[in-house]
Amino acid sequence: MREYELTVLIRPDLEANLDTVLGKVKQLIADNGGSVKAEDNWGKNRLAYSIKGEDFAVYVSMDVELPADAPLKISNALNISDEVIRYLLVKIDHKARATLAEAKKRAAERETESSED
């Protein structure tokens, strides 16, 4: 199983029924042998440009584990979904995440040192 990050942009008119739409996405992942490890709802935000006639979308990011053949199947299903405006499914780069976490830690340490002075 490989780790991926899946970010989906959901139509803003479905914000009230977000649990239903996310349930379908999670079921799609489970049907293809994967599992959701973490989920982060970023809320409704303005898009940089209009996509499918929409200026806003609900952003949801998920960390998922998938078998090797699942990303293609999930991509094909999300491409034809009416609820999902856009999606991005990428393999997690653990080195980049560790570097980012270290940089955040150093910035926090510098912040506390400067506030103590």
N, C-alpha and C positions, 0 to 999 in steps of 0.2 A: 504494500500500500504506500502510495506517495501522498505527500501533503500539498494541498493547493489552497489558493485564496480565490474565492468566488465573490465578485461584487455584482449585484443586480440593481438596475434602475427600474423601479416599478411605477406604472402610471399613477399620477397624483390623485385621480378620482377614486382610486382603490385604497386610499389611505385608511378609510374607516374599516375596510375588510382586509387589512394587511395580514392578519393571522391566517386567513384562508389562502392567500397567495403564497405566503411563506411556507405554509403546510404543503402546498403542491410542489414547491421547489425542493423542500426537504424530502418529500416522498420520492421525487425524481432521483435524488441522490441515493436514497436508501434502495430503490428499485435496481440501481446499477451497482450495488455492492459497496457503497460508500457510507460515510458517517459524518455528521456535522460536529466539529470539536468546539467551535466558538461562534457566536453570532453577535454582530454589532449593528444596531439600527442608527444610522446617522440622521434620520429624519428627512423632511421635505426641503429640498434645496433647488435653487434656480440652476438651470442648465446653461452651459456656456453658449450653446446655440440650440435652436429648435430641432427636436428629433421627433419624427412622426407627428408633427403638429403640436407637440407638447413643449412648454417652456419651463416646466418644473417636473421633478421626479422625486420619489422616495428612494433614498440610497440605503442599501443593506449589504453589509460585508460579512462573509462567513469563512471560517477556516475549516476545510473539509479534508478527509482522507478518502482517496479513490483508488481503485485498481487501475492498471495501465490502460485498459480499453474503455473506461468510463468517460473520460473527458470528451471524446468525440460524440458519444451518445447524448451526453448532457448538452453539449453545444447544439446539436441538431434539434433537440427538443426545445431549448430556449429560443432558438432562431424562429420557430413558428408559434411561439407563445404570444397570446394577445395581451397578457398582463405585463410582461417584461418588455420595456422599451429597448434597453441595451444591457449587456452583461460583459464581464471580463473574468476569464478563468485562467489563472497563471500559477505556475509551480512556485512554491515558496523557496526563497533563497535564504537559507539559515545564516550564512556568513553576513549578508547584508543586514538581517534583523539583529544579529549580535552586535554589529558595528553601530547601528542606530541606537540600540539600547545602551551601549557604552557611552556614546556621545551625549545622550540624555542624562545619564548618570553624572558625567563630568560637568555638564551645564548646571545641574541641580547643586552639585558640590560647590561650584564657583558662586552660585547665587547665595548659598548659605554663608560662605566665607565673606562675601561682600556685605551682607546684611549684619554680620557680627562686628564689622569694623566701625 
